[in-house]
C-alpha cells in the first residue's frame, strides 16, 4: 500500500526524471548537414540539396581515403521537414541540422517568397538561427553547393567564412543570418537585403576533386552583389556601387578601403576605422530625412602627385574627396531604393521609431511616400593617420637630384 | 620524594593479591600467558648479603635489554639497611624506569603485555611494574602520501609517543592537553586526544568524550576504524573526520581549536570537526606566498569539478547536445568516433573502470614490477585500445584528464567520494543529458549541505557563508590578515593574532 508520502516522492521522481533529454544520438549515427540549397522543383515541390560531411576526411588526425569531404544528397518534397527526413532514404544516418553554415536559395524560390519555407528553420528546436542565407545568382543553388572550393573543404563552410571575413573588411559584403532576416521581416518599414553567391570559371570541373589539384582553380565561388527584397519576395540585384552605398549606411564595417581619385591624376585609398551612420527624421509640413555618416579613416595608399600628406590642407582635401565619394555612393543606393519602391534602408522603420505620429499618416502609402520624401546625405570624414609613413617614397625626387 | 611515595602507595600491602612465594607467582604468570615462548623470566638475588631471591618477567623484544642487564648486575648494590621493604624496592626499581606497584593479576598482565618489566621478590606480596619499554619503531620519515615542495618533511610514525612529541614540539603551550584512552578490550590500543584547552570548543570536546566513552569493542587496529566509530554521518561517501600524516597540518588544526586523535600503531592522525574545505587546503598554501597559495587553491577547486564532471559532460554533450560543440571540434570528435563499436557512455565506463583497476593494482604492486605495470597501462590502455578501434582517442583524453585531476587533492581521502560520484553522474548524464548533470549536482549539493561534523556544517564557510572566514577558505590572505580562528570551532577564543600589516617605517 502506497502511503501518501511515498506517492508524493514517486510523483516528484517521475516528473523530475521524465523531463530529461530523450534525444540521444551517438556522433557516429549522425549525418551532420553543413550546407543546404533550396531549388524549385516541379509541382510546387522543393528540391533540397543537403551537404553532409564526411568527418574522417576533414579531421586533421585521421587519414582520409581521398574522398571528398562532403557528399550532397538531393531530396524532393513539398515541405522542408519532409525533405529533411527523406535524407535517411539515401544516407545511412540521421540528419543533424544544428551545424548548418549556409543556406543557399535559388532566385526562383526567393522570388516566390521566403515565408513559404523559412518557418521550419525558425520553429524547429534543433536548428540554430545563426547561419547565413545567400541567394544563388544566375545558377541553381544546388550547383553552387556542389562546387568544390580549393582551400576550405566544404562549400558551405567556405561561404560562411568568406562572408564572415569579408563582412569585416570590405563594404561590398554583408552577411545576413536567419536572425537578421527575421528581424527585418518582422519589422515594419524595412525590406531585407541578402548576399548573393555565384560561381566563376568552369563549373563542371569545379565539382570534381580536380578543382583542388591545380594552382589556379578551374572554378571558385564568388560572394557579392546583394539581392534586395520587397517584404519576403526577391526583387532584384544591387550593383557594386549600390551595395557599397547601402553598406555605408547599414553595416558597421570596421576597415574597408575606399579608392578615391586624386585631384590631378592617380588614386589614393582611405581605409575606414569606424563608420557611424545616423538617420534622423524631420517632420513638419514636408517631412525629410537626413543621413549623417561619420567616418574615421587612415590613409592606406597614396599614388597622387603633389599632395603633401603632412600638410593640413591636403588632409582636408582628402576628407573632402572622401565625403563626396561616399555621399555619391549612398545617393545612388537611395535612388535605387526609390526607383524600385523598396525600403532597404529601413527609412520607414526610422520614421516609426522617431516620429510615430507621422508614421501613422504615411504607413498606408509608405512606398509612394518613400519615393517622394527628400533624403539628404551628409558625410563627415576624418583622416586620423597616414599609416607607417608620411609622404610616399617618390622616385622622381631622386632622378631630379641627379 | 620519600614522603610522596609513602603517601602514594599507602595501604597497598593489605590488598596484595600475590603469593609470597616467588616460584608460585612465576608459575601463575606462565600459566596465564599459556607458556608463551616470548615470555622471559630472569632470576637474580637482591643485596650483597641478604641475597633475596627475586625475578624479573618481561616479553622478549618489548623492553630495553641493556637496562634489564643493568638491573640484574646492579642488584648487589641494593641497600639492605632499609626500614621499609616496599619503599626500598620502589626506590631501587625507580632508578631503572618509571615504577608502579601492582596489586592484582589483571593489572599485572596488562602491564606485562604492554611491555613493562614485572618484578617479584621472594617473601614480598607486591609486584612491581617497571617501564623499560623499548621496541623497534620506524624512524620519523618524509610523508608518503602528502608531499609538499616547500614545507616540513616530517610525517607521523606508528608509535604514538613519537607522534605526541611531534605535536608538542610544534606547540609549546602549557594548555596543550594529551588525554590518553585505552580502547579495545583485547587490543588495549592507546588513543590520545589532543587539544588546546583554552581554544577548544567545550561542546565539541564533550561530544567527542561521549562518543569515545560509548565505544565498546574488542580491538581498534587502525585510525580508520576509530574514525568510523566516532564520525557523524555513516551514509555518505564524504569523509567527515579529517586525517593527515603531517604533524604540521594536524598542529595547525589543533591551533584552530580542533581536536586531534592519535591512535597508537597508525601514522595517520585524525582531527575533528572536519569541513569539506579542509580537505582542499594544503600546507603548501601557507608555505608559498599568499597569492600563489590562493591560485593553487582555486586550481584545486577546479580539479574537484574536473574530476567529477568531465566524463559526464563529455557523454552528455556528444550524445545529446551536439549543437554545443564548435563545428571543427565536432568534426574531429565525430571522426574519432567513426567505427568504434560501443556507445560513448560504455566507452567511458570501460576506460574508467580500467583506470580504477590500474590505480588499485599500482598501490598493491611490488615496486620492482611497477615499471611493467606502467608499460602495460600506458601502452595497452592508452594506445592499443585506440589503435584497435575499440575506444576513441578523445575518450582516452577525457579519462586521462579526469584521472590526473583526481590526484591533485592534498588529502587522499577526498578523492574517493569524487571517484564514486563520477560514476553516478555519468549514469545521470547518459540517461538525461545536461539536465541529468544538473539534477545530480542539485542532489549532491543537498546532500553536502545536510552533512555535519561535530555540529559543524560540512560546507561551513561556503554555506553557511561566513564572511570573516573567507580570508582562509577559497583564497588565502596573507598571514597578517588572518586575525581570527574559524567561527564555530574556536567559539570562545577567536583572536589568533594582531600583527599589523608589514610596511617600511616612514622615516627610513
Interface residues (C-beta under 8 A of the other chain):
Chain A: X16 X17 X19 X20 X21 X23 X24 X25 X26 X27 X28 X30 X32 X34 X53 X55 X56 X58 X59 X60 X61 X62 X96 X98 X99 X101 X126 X128 X157
Chain B: X318 X319 X320 X321 X322 X323 X327 X330 X331 X332 X333 X334 X335 X336 X337 X338 X339 X340 X343 X344 X430 X431 X432 X433 X434 X435 X436 X439
